[in-house]
Amino acid sequence: MGQVRQPVDPLIFTSLIVEFIIYKFDPPIIPTKTIPDPEVKKPGPKDERAKIPELDTAPKFDSPKCVKAPGCGEWKRTMKRNPAYKGKLHPPLTNDPNYKGILKPLQMPNPHYFEIDKLDFKPIATCSIEIGQHKMVYCLTTF
């Protein structure tokens, strides 16, 4: 036989939705304590990559002795596919010793920040959450 489902307490469910509305909305209903400082600029161009190409790989260059020698010259593709071909060779990436992380702007106190002791929302009758092209509607009873 099927399992008996316990009824969900509407007050708990409503409080979860109110918490979601307060903290997950963008922009939030209650502003954050700190915001990025708009006057701080990046200190010029900075390489923020965590890994950089390895510089110890052998460079490729044309040999002046091979310009007129037999078998040298412009390379032409063979007509047969090479089964051992694994793709274009790229130098391996190594950790950058100068990497200090992605530069984040300094934070300053938000002049519009406020705190609420008790939320005075009207009771929620329905809440609709859209995910992709499917719409799921939750109906809540209010007391």
C-alpha positions as a Markdown table, in Angstrom:
| # | Residue | x | y | z |
|---|---|---|---|---|
| 1 | Met | 0.0 | 0.0 | 0.0 |
| 2 | Gly | 1.0 | 3.6 | -0.5 |
| 3 | Gln | 2.6 | 5.7 | 2.2 |
| 4 | Val | 0.5 | 8.2 | 4.1 |
| 5 | Arg | 1.8 | 11.7 | 3.6 |
| 6 | Gln | 1.9 | 14.1 | 6.5 |
| 7 | Pro | 0.2 | 17.4 | 5.9 |
| 8 | Val | 2.6 | 20.4 | 5.5 |
| 9 | Asp | 2.1 | 23.1 | 8.1 |
| 10 | Pro | 1.1 | 26.2 | 6.0 |
| 11 | Leu | 2.7 | 28.6 | 8.5 |
| 12 | Ile | 6.1 | 26.9 | 8.1 |
| 13 | Phe | 5.8 | 26.8 | 4.4 |
| 14 | Thr | 4.8 | 30.5 | 4.3 |
| 15 | Ser | 7.8 | 31.5 | 6.5 |
| 16 | Leu | 10.1 | 29.6 | 4.1 |
| 17 | Ile | 8.7 | 31.5 | 1.1 |
| 18 | Val | 9.0 | 34.9 | 2.9 |
| 19 | Glu | 12.6 | 34.1 | 3.8 |
| 20 | Phe | 13.2 | 33.2 | 0.1 |
| 21 | Ile | 11.6 | 36.5 | -1.0 |
| 22 | Ile | 13.7 | 38.6 | 1.4 |
| 23 | Tyr | 17.2 | 37.0 | 0.9 |
| 24 | Lys | 17.1 | 35.6 | -2.7 |
| 25 | Phe | 15.6 | 38.4 | -4.7 |
| 26 | Asp | 17.9 | 40.5 | -6.9 |
| 27 | Pro | 17.9 | 43.3 | -6.0 |
| 28 | Pro | 17.0 | 42.2 | -2.4 |
| 29 | Ile | 14.1 | 43.7 | -0.5 |
| 30 | Ile | 16.5 | 44.5 | 2.4 |
| 31 | Pro | 19.7 | 46.1 | 1.0 |
| 32 | Thr | 23.0 | 44.5 | 1.9 |
| 33 | Lys | 25.3 | 46.0 | 4.6 |
| 34 | Thr | 28.1 | 46.7 | 2.3 |
| 35 | Ile | 28.4 | 47.6 | -1.4 |
| 36 | Pro | 31.3 | 47.8 | -3.8 |
| 37 | Asp | 33.0 | 51.2 | -3.6 |
| 38 | Pro | 32.2 | 53.1 | -6.9 |
| 39 | Glu | 35.3 | 55.3 | -6.6 |
| 40 | Val | 37.9 | 52.5 | -6.6 |
| 41 | Lys | 39.2 | 51.6 | -10.0 |
| 42 | Lys | 41.4 | 48.6 | -11.2 |
| 43 | Pro | 45.1 | 49.5 | -11.0 |
| 44 | Gly | 45.7 | 49.2 | -14.8 |
| 45 | Pro | 45.8 | 46.1 | -16.8 |
| 46 | Lys | 46.3 | 43.1 | -14.6 |
| 47 | Asp | 46.7 | 39.4 | -15.6 |
| 48 | Glu | 44.1 | 37.6 | -13.5 |
| 49 | Arg | 44.7 | 34.1 | -15.0 |
| 50 | Ala | 45.4 | 31.4 | -12.4 |
| 51 | Lys | 47.4 | 29.4 | -14.9 |
| 52 | Ile | 49.8 | 30.6 | -17.6 |
| 53 | Pro | 51.5 | 28.9 | -20.5 |
| 54 | Glu | 54.8 | 27.3 | -19.6 |
| 55 | Leu | 57.6 | 29.3 | -21.0 |
| 56 | Asp | 60.2 | 26.5 | -21.0 |
| 57 | Thr | 58.8 | 24.8 | -24.1 |
| 58 | Ala | 61.1 | 24.7 | -27.1 |
| 59 | Pro | 60.3 | 27.5 | -29.6 |
| 60 | Lys | 59.8 | 26.6 | -33.2 |
| 61 | Phe | 61.6 | 28.6 | -35.9 |
| 62 | Asp | 62.7 | 28.1 | -39.5 |
| 63 | Ser | 66.3 | 27.0 | -40.1 |
| 64 | Pro | 68.1 | 29.1 | -42.8 |
| 65 | Lys | 70.1 | 25.9 | -43.8 |
| 66 | Cys | 66.9 | 24.2 | -44.7 |
| 67 | Val | 65.6 | 26.8 | -47.2 |
| 68 | Lys | 67.3 | 25.3 | -50.4 |
| 69 | Ala | 68.2 | 21.8 | -49.2 |
| 70 | Pro | 66.3 | 18.8 | -50.7 |
| 71 | Gly | 63.3 | 17.7 | -48.7 |
| 72 | Cys | 62.9 | 21.2 | -47.1 |
| 73 | Gly | 60.6 | 23.9 | -48.1 |
| 74 | Glu | 56.9 | 24.5 | -47.7 |
| 75 | Trp | 55.1 | 21.6 | -46.0 |
| 76 | Lys | 52.2 | 20.0 | -47.8 |
| 77 | Arg | 49.5 | 17.9 | -46.3 |
| 78 | Thr | 49.6 | 14.2 | -47.2 |
| 79 | Met | 46.5 | 12.8 | -48.8 |
| 80 | Lys | 46.2 | 10.0 | -46.1 |
| 81 | Arg | 44.8 | 10.7 | -42.6 |
| 82 | Asn | 47.3 | 10.2 | -39.8 |
| 83 | Pro | 45.7 | 7.9 | -37.2 |
| 84 | Ala | 48.2 | 9.0 | -34.5 |
| 85 | Tyr | 47.2 | 12.7 | -34.9 |
| 86 | Lys | 46.0 | 14.0 | -31.5 |
| 87 | Gly | 45.3 | 17.7 | -32.4 |
| 88 | Lys | 47.2 | 20.9 | -32.2 |
| 89 | Leu | 50.0 | 21.0 | -29.6 |
| 90 | His | 49.6 | 23.6 | -26.9 |
| 91 | Pro | 52.1 | 24.2 | -24.1 |
| 92 | Pro | 51.0 | 22.8 | -20.8 |
| 93 | Leu | 49.5 | 25.3 | -18.2 |
| 94 | Thr | 51.4 | 25.8 | -15.0 |
| 95 | Asn | 50.4 | 27.7 | -11.8 |
| 96 | Asp | 51.3 | 31.4 | -12.0 |
| 97 | Pro | 53.5 | 32.2 | -9.0 |
| 98 | Asn | 52.3 | 35.9 | -9.1 |
| 99 | Tyr | 48.6 | 34.9 | -9.0 |
| 100 | Lys | 46.9 | 36.5 | -6.0 |
| 101 | Gly | 43.3 | 35.8 | -7.0 |
| 102 | Ile | 40.7 | 37.8 | -8.9 |
| 103 | Leu | 40.7 | 41.5 | -8.0 |
| 104 | Lys | 37.5 | 42.4 | -6.1 |
| 105 | Pro | 36.4 | 46.0 | -5.4 |
| 106 | Leu | 36.7 | 47.3 | -1.9 |
| 107 | Gln | 33.5 | 47.2 | 0.1 |
| 108 | Met | 32.0 | 50.3 | 1.8 |
| 109 | Pro | 29.1 | 50.6 | 4.2 |
| 110 | Asn | 25.8 | 50.8 | 2.3 |
| 111 | Pro | 24.1 | 54.2 | 3.1 |
| 112 | His | 20.7 | 52.7 | 2.2 |
| 113 | Tyr | 21.0 | 49.7 | 4.6 |
| 114 | Phe | 18.3 | 49.2 | 7.2 |
| 115 | Glu | 17.3 | 46.4 | 9.6 |
| 116 | Ile | 13.7 | 45.2 | 10.2 |
| 117 | Asp | 12.8 | 43.6 | 13.5 |
| 118 | Lys | 9.5 | 42.2 | 12.4 |
| 119 | Leu | 8.4 | 41.8 | 8.8 |
| 120 | Asp | 4.9 | 43.2 | 8.2 |
| 121 | Phe | 4.0 | 41.5 | 4.9 |
| 122 | Lys | 0.4 | 40.8 | 4.0 |
| 123 | Pro | -0.4 | 37.1 | 4.0 |
| 124 | Ile | 0.7 | 35.3 | 0.9 |
| 125 | Ala | -2.2 | 33.8 | -1.0 |
| 126 | Thr | -0.3 | 32.4 | -4.0 |
| 127 | Cys | 3.2 | 32.3 | -5.2 |
| 128 | Ser | 4.3 | 31.4 | -8.7 |
| 129 | Ile | 7.8 | 30.2 | -9.5 |
| 130 | Glu | 8.7 | 29.9 | -13.2 |
| 131 | Ile | 11.5 | 27.4 | -14.1 |
| 132 | Gly | 12.4 | 27.5 | -17.8 |
| 133 | Gln | 9.2 | 27.2 | -19.9 |
| 134 | His | 7.3 | 25.2 | -17.2 |
| 135 | Lys | 5.3 | 27.2 | -14.6 |
| 136 | Met | 4.7 | 25.7 | -11.2 |
| 137 | Val | 2.2 | 27.4 | -9.0 |
| 138 | Tyr | 2.0 | 26.8 | -5.2 |
| 139 | Cys | -1.3 | 27.8 | -3.6 |
| 140 | Leu | -1.1 | 28.6 | 0.1 |
| 141 | Thr | -3.9 | 29.0 | 2.6 |
| 142 | Thr | -3.6 | 32.0 | 4.9 |
| 143 | Phe | -4.9 | 32.3 | 8.5 |
